[in-house]
Amino acid sequence: MNHVILNKKVKVKHLKTPCWILDRHAHSNKDSMTMDPHHRAQDVLRCKLCETSVPPVYCDTCTINLCEVCVGEHLLDESKEHIVMPIKQRGFTSNYPTCLYHSMKICELHCEHCDIPRIDREKLFRQFGSLTAFSIKSEERKPIGVESSRTASSSINRPLLLKPQTLATIETGYDHLHDVTCLSDEQIWTLGNNNVMKLFNLNGKLLETFHTNLGNQQSNISITRRGEIAFTDNSDCTVNIVKNKRIQEIVKLQGWMPQNICCSYFGDFLVVMQSDDRKHTKVVRYAGSTEIQSIQFDHREKPLYSSSVLCNFKYISENRNRDICVADHFAGAVVVVNHDGKRRFLYTGPPLSGSIPFKPVGITTDSQSRILTSDFHNYRIHIVDQNGQFLQYIGDCDFSCPWGLCVDTKDNLFVGEKDTHKIKKIQYYM
């Protein structure tokens, strides 16, 4: 019987309670059994945390019994990797599965080559019942990798500057600059034409180049929690990552074309895509190559996102509160749904914002859960709070067609300009 090591916090539901289980450790002292109802002869097992009778779950790491309610709280302790199983299976030797792609690798936790779990989800569901991965608040979970240092700054109140300042300008040398993403507070990956990704430091020094097969296709890049580049390729409808300077295909789409990707705060991928006939658009969440969520319609079965054969750029970002934010260029709106895919709001620009329509492209979020999106027709950046309330513009930085956006761990904003092919580092907070 396979046991499962869970290093993520999950909520376990629908576990069948084995009512026949008796306490093997009941006290033999009859007087103490009489006085304490929890220690009578043949008393049923009890949850270690709340003493609920007949708990259905057992943690082999901590050697304690747990009820359905308390198992989630127990998994919050990340000081160790908990081996959780139905209580009647305790005592069995763990039998880990092998990697689906590397038959010689035993997957105790995670396949380092694939960057995806090798726990079989279907076997997990059959063994434990329904799992709800989004039941824990995001700020209670500890991300790893590039994003981890943002946790400390998220609790710091950062008021906005009335006049944002340009701190640095980087010349990229592209004819067309498609996207930018922060590898660290000191290094920026860029994607432009001629199949080339470039890594710059803040002094504008070119540190590394990487050649792809993208050609001049409009595409974008994001950074995984391990600091690897993830990117979409419209030419062959794939989602890829760069590992050890080699391209590894993660997802091959059928009937859909990827438009944009972002790496989730907790390690999965969000991809916004359009159907081959240009009639449908959706957002799909992947854990490795496995689709785990699809977001396309609202509660009335109406499309959440626009679709068009015309220029229809869409950029995507996940906010700190786990909202999914899509800059829908053709619709002239930022579409925000919660982590379950329920629409929260549309942002279409502030009232009396001018005669030129709002057409967002690049989008990112900061440690305060503020949403920043580039309005390249009006040469400015909109700053919106997590509930869709307009806060202010960044518009006095001599922008020329602002496009791709990203923020570092200190909430400095990096803006890729479509026309000049420059990157500007902007301080917009006090």
C-alpha positions in Angstrom: 0.0 0.0 0.0 1.4 3.4 -1.0 1.8 6.0 1.7 1.9 9.6 0.8 4.3 12.3 2.0 2.5 15.6 1.9 4.7 18.7 2.1 1.7 21.0 1.2 -1.2 22.0 3.4 -4.4 20.4 2.3 -7.8 19.9 3.8 -8.9 16.2 3.9 -12.6 15.5 3.4 -14.9 12.5 3.1 -12.7 10.0 5.0 -14.6 7.0 6.0 -14.4 6.4 9.8 -13.3 2.9 10.8 -15.6 2.5 13.8 -14.2 -0.9 14.8 -10.8 0.6 15.9 -10.1 0.2 19.6 -7.5 1.9 21.7 -4.4 -0.4 21.9 -2.9 1.8 24.5 -5.7 1.8 27.0 -4.6 2.0 30.6 -4.7 -1.1 32.7 -5.4 0.7 36.0 -9.1 0.1 36.6 -9.4 3.0 39.1 -8.0 5.5 36.6 -10.2 4.1 33.9 -13.3 4.7 36.0 -12.4 8.2 36.9 -11.2 9.3 33.4 -13.7 8.6 30.6 -10.9 9.0 28.1 -9.0 6.0 29.5 -11.6 3.3 30.0 -11.0 -0.2 28.9 -11.5 -0.6 25.1 -12.0 3.1 24.7 -11.9 4.1 21.0 -9.0 6.0 19.6 -9.0 9.8 20.0 -7.6 12.7 18.0 -4.3 14.0 19.6 -5.3 17.6 19.2 -9.0 17.8 20.1 -9.7 14.2 21.5 -12.5 13.6 19.0 -13.3 9.9 19.1 -12.4 7.4 16.3 -10.1 9.7 14.3 -9.7 8.4 10.7 -6.2 9.7 10.0 -2.7 8.8 11.3 0.5 10.8 10.9 3.3 8.2 10.7 6.0 11.0 11.1 4.6 12.2 14.4 2.9 8.9 15.4 -0.3 10.6 16.4 -4.0 10.1 15.5 -5.9 13.0 13.9 -9.6 13.8 13.1 -10.7 15.3 9.8 -10.8 18.8 11.2 -7.4 18.8 12.9 -5.4 17.2 10.1 -5.2 20.5 8.2 -3.9 22.3 11.3 -1.4 19.6 11.9 0.0 20.0 8.3 0.7 23.7 9.0 3.8 22.5 10.9 6.4 22.7 8.1 9.3 21.8 10.3 8.9 18.2 9.1 7.4 16.2 6.2 4.3 14.5 7.4 3.4 11.0 6.3 -0.4 11.0 6.5 -2.5 7.8 5.9 -5.8 6.2 6.9 -5.4 5.0 10.4 -5.9 1.3 9.6 -2.8 1.3 7.4 -0.4 2.5 10.0 2.7 0.4 10.5 3.1 -0.5 6.8 6.4 0.2 5.1 6.2 3.1 2.7 6.2 2.1 -0.9 6.9 5.2 -3.0 6.0 5.3 -6.7 8.6 5.8 -9.5 8.7 8.9 -11.7 6.6 8.6 -14.8 9.3 10.1 -16.9 12.4 8.7 -15.2 11.8 5.1 -14.4 14.9 4.7 -12.2 14.0 7.5 -9.9 12.0 6.9 -6.7 9.8 9.9 -6.0 9.6 10.3 -2.3 8.6 13.9 -2.7 9.3 15.6 -6.0 11.0 14.7 -9.3 13.8 17.2 -9.5 14.1 16.7 -13.2 10.5 17.4 -14.1 9.7 19.9 -11.3 6.4 18.2 -10.7 5.0 15.8 -8.0 5.1 12.1 -8.8 2.4 11.4 -6.3 -0.4 10.0 -8.5 -3.3 12.4 -8.0 -5.9 9.8 -9.0 -4.5 7.3 -6.5 -4.4 10.0 -3.9 -8.1 10.9 -4.4 -9.1 7.2 -4.3 -7.1 6.7 -1.1 -8.0 9.8 0.8 -11.1 11.2 -0.8 -11.5 14.8 -2.0 -8.6 17.2 -1.3 -9.0 21.0 -1.2 -5.6 22.5 -1.9 -6.9 26.1 -1.5 -8.3 25.9 2.0 -5.3 27.5 3.7 -4.8 31.3 3.5 -1.9 32.2 1.2 0.0 34.2 3.8 0.1 31.1 6.1 2.1 29.1 3.5 5.8 29.6 2.9 6.8 29.8 -0.7 10.4 28.8 -1.7 12.8 30.2 -4.2 12.8 33.7 -5.8 9.4 34.7 -4.3 10.2 33.8 -0.7 11.8 37.1 0.3 8.5 38.9 -0.5 6.9 37.4 2.6 8.8 39.7 4.9 7.9 42.9 3.0 4.2 42.0 2.6 3.4 43.1 6.1 5.1 46.5 5.7 2.8 49.3 4.7 4.2 51.1 1.7 2.4 54.3 0.9 2.4 55.5 -2.7 4.6 58.4 -3.9 2.8 61.3 -5.5 5.6 61.6 -8.0 7.2 58.2 -8.8 10.9 58.3 -9.7 13.0 56.6 -12.4 16.0 54.9 -10.6 17.7 53.2 -13.6 17.3 52.7 -17.4 18.6 49.6 -19.1 19.3 49.4 -22.9 18.3 46.0 -24.2 19.5 46.1 -27.8 16.2 44.5 -29.1 14.2 45.7 -32.1 11.1 44.5 -30.3 11.0 44.0 -26.5 8.2 41.5 -25.6 8.5 41.0 -21.8 10.5 41.4 -18.6 10.7 39.4 -15.4 12.8 39.7 -12.2 15.2 36.9 -11.5 16.3 38.8 -8.3 16.4 42.4 -7.0 19.6 42.8 -9.1 19.0 40.9 -12.2 16.3 41.0 -14.9 15.5 38.5 -17.7 14.2 40.0 -20.9 12.6 38.5 -24.0 12.7 40.1 -27.4 13.0 39.3 -31.1 15.7 37.2 -32.8 15.0 34.2 -30.6 17.0 35.7 -27.7 16.5 35.9 -24.0 18.9 38.2 -22.2 19.8 38.6 -18.5 20.9 42.1 -17.4 22.0 43.5 -14.1 20.8 47.0 -13.0 23.8 48.7 -14.5 22.8 47.4 -17.9 25.5 44.8 -18.2 24.6 41.8 -20.3 25.2 38.8 -18.1 23.8 35.9 -20.1 22.0 35.2 -23.4 19.8 32.2 -24.3 18.7 31.4 -27.8 15.2 29.9 -28.4 13.1 28.9 -31.4 10.5 31.6 -30.9 11.5 33.7 -33.9 9.6 37.0 -33.8 6.5 35.5 -32.2 4.9 37.6 -29.4 5.6 35.6 -26.3 6.3 36.1 -22.6 8.4 34.8 -19.8 8.1 34.2 -16.1 10.4 32.8 -13.3 9.6 29.6 -11.4 10.1 29.3 -7.7 13.5 27.7 -8.4 14.7 30.6 -10.5 14.1 28.9 -13.9 12.6 30.6 -16.9 9.2 29.5 -18.0 7.9 30.7 -21.4 5.1 30.2 -23.9 5.7 29.3 -27.6 2.9 30.2 -29.9 4.6 28.6 -32.9 4.1 25.1 -31.6 1.5 25.8 -28.8 3.7 24.7 -25.9 4.7 25.8 -22.4 8.3 25.3 -21.6 11.0 25.8 -18.9 14.7 26.3 -19.3 16.7 23.9 -17.1 20.5 23.8 -17.2 20.4 25.9 -20.4 18.1 23.3 -22.2 14.5 23.8 -23.1 12.1 21.3 -21.6 8.6 21.1 -22.9 6.0 20.9 -20.0 2.7 21.3 -21.8 1.7 20.6 -25.4 -1.7 22.2 -26.2 -4.2 20.8 -28.6 -6.7 23.2 -30.2 -5.4 26.1 -28.1 -2.7 28.7 -28.4 -0.9 30.0 -25.2 -1.0 33.8 -24.9 0.7 34.4 -21.6 2.1 32.6 -18.5 2.8 33.4 -14.9 4.4 31.2 -12.2 2.1 30.9 -9.2 3.3 32.0 -5.8 3.0 28.3 -4.7 4.8 26.7 -7.7 2.2 25.9 -10.3 1.6 27.7 -13.7 -1.2 29.9 -14.9 -1.6 30.0 -18.6 -4.1 32.2 -20.5 -4.9 30.8 -23.9 -7.2 31.2 -26.9 -8.7 28.5 -29.1 -7.4 27.9 -32.6 -10.6 29.4 -34.1 -10.2 32.5 -31.9 -13.7 32.1 -30.4 -12.8 31.1 -26.9 -10.4 32.2 -24.2 -9.6 30.6 -20.8 -7.1 30.4 -18.0 -5.7 27.0 -17.0 -3.7 26.1 -13.9 -1.1 23.4 -14.3 0.9 21.5 -11.7 3.8 20.5 -13.8 2.1 19.1 -17.0 -1.2 18.2 -15.2 -4.2 20.5 -15.7 -5.8 21.1 -12.3 -8.1 24.1 -12.9 -9.8 25.7 -15.9 -11.4 29.1 -15.7 -13.5 30.3 -18.7 -17.1 31.2 -17.7 -18.9 33.2 -14.9 -21.8 32.0 -12.8 -24.2 32.7 -15.7 -22.0 30.7 -18.2 -21.0 33.9 -19.9 -17.3 34.1 -21.1 -15.0 35.9 -18.6 -12.5 36.9 -21.2 -12.8 38.4 -24.7 -11.9 36.5 -27.9 -11.1 38.0 -31.2 -9.2 37.4 -34.5 -7.8 40.9 -34.1 -4.9 42.0 -31.9 -5.9 40.4 -28.7 -3.0 40.5 -26.1 -3.6 39.1 -22.7 -1.2 39.2 -19.8 -1.7 37.4 -16.5 -0.6 37.7 -12.9 -1.5 36.0 -9.6 -2.0 38.4 -6.7 -0.9 37.8 -3.1 -4.5 37.1 -2.0 -4.5 34.4 -4.7 -6.8 36.4 -7.1 -6.0 35.8 -10.8 -5.7 39.0 -12.7 -5.8 39.1 -16.5 -5.1 42.3 -18.6 -7.7 41.8 -21.4 -6.5 44.2 -24.1 -9.4 43.7 -26.5 -12.0 44.1 -23.8 -10.3 47.2 -22.3 -10.4 45.7 -18.8 -8.5 43.9 -16.1 -10.6 40.8 -15.2 -10.1 39.6 -11.7 -11.3 36.3 -10.4 -10.6 34.6 -7.0 -8.6 31.4 -6.7 -11.8 29.3 -7.3 -12.4 31.1 -10.6 -15.3 33.2 -9.4 -15.3 36.7 -10.9 -14.6 39.4 -8.3 -14.5 42.6 -10.5 -13.7 44.3 -13.8 -11.4 47.3 -13.8 -12.0 49.5 -16.9 -10.2 52.6 -15.7 -11.1 55.4 -13.4 -14.1 57.7 -14.2 -13.3 60.6 -16.6 -10.0 59.0 -17.5 -9.7 60.7 -20.9 -10.8 60.3 -24.5 -8.3 57.6 -25.4 -9.7 54.2 -24.4 -8.1 52.0 -21.7 -6.3 49.1 -23.3 -4.1 47.3 -20.8 -1.3 44.9 -21.7 1.4 44.1 -19.1 0.2 43.3 -15.5 1.9 42.6 -12.2 1.1 42.7 -8.5 3.1 43.9 -5.5 3.5 42.9 -1.8 0.5 45.0 -0.8 -1.7 43.1 -3.3 -1.9 46.2 -5.5 -2.4 45.6 -9.2 -0.3 47.5 -11.7 -1.1 47.4 -15.4 0.4 49.2 -18.4 -2.0 51.5 -20.4 0.4 51.9 -23.4 -2.0 54.1 -25.5 -2.0 56.7 -22.7 1.7 56.1 -21.8 1.0 55.4 -18.1 0.7 52.7 -15.5 -2.5 52.2 -13.5 -2.3 51.3 -9.8 -5.4 49.6 -8.4 -6.0 48.0 -5.0 -7.0 44.4 -4.5 -10.7 45.3 -4.7 -10.6 47.2 -8.0 -10.4 50.7 -6.5 -8.2 53.0 -8.6 -5.4 54.5 -6.5 -3.2 56.6 -8.9 -1.2 56.7 -12.2 2.5 56.4 -12.8 2.7 58.8 -15.7 5.5 61.3 -15.2 8.4 59.0 -16.1 8.7 59.8 -19.8 7.3 56.4 -20.8 7.3 55.4 -24.5 4.7 52.7 -25.0 5.0 50.9 -21.6 4.4 47.2 -22.1 5.8 44.4 -20.0 5.8 44.8 -16.2 7.4 43.1 -13.2 8.2 44.0 -9.5 11.1 42.9 -7.4 10.9 41.8 -3.8 11.2 45.4 -2.6 8.3 46.5 -4.8 10.4 48.4 -7.3 8.6 48.4 -10.7 10.4 47.4 -14.0 8.7 48.6 -17.1 9.7 47.3 -20.6 9.0 49.9 -23.3 7.8 48.6 -26.6 9.1 51.5 -28.7 12.5 52.3 -27.2 13.2 48.7 -26.1 14.5 50.1 -22.8 13.7 48.9 -19.3 13.0 51.5 -16.6 13.2 50.8 -12.9 10.6 52.9 -11.1 10.1 53.6 -7.4 6.5 54.3 -6.7 6.3 53.8 -3.0 7.6 55.8 0.0 
